[in-house]
């Protein structure tokens, strides 16, 4: 888990520098310490698409896949701010 977290933190730091990134973070689930949760906010869908298309993002996914026992799952939710 330590190696996965280190790789993830490096990915998060790089992602924060990308155009359209509002926030990007990784958290370890306190109820299942073998699970990581990524919270990301992007300016728009184009920024998300550009993020996933980057070789660095693809390399991150490939690296993490070698460390996990099950394939990662990805869920993208669109949310609106409530004033």
Protein Blocks (a to p, Z undefined) as FASTA:
>chain_A
ZZmmmmmmmmmmmmmmpghiabdcddddfklmkbccdddddfblmlmmmmmmpmklmmmm
mmmmmmpcbdcddddddddddZZ
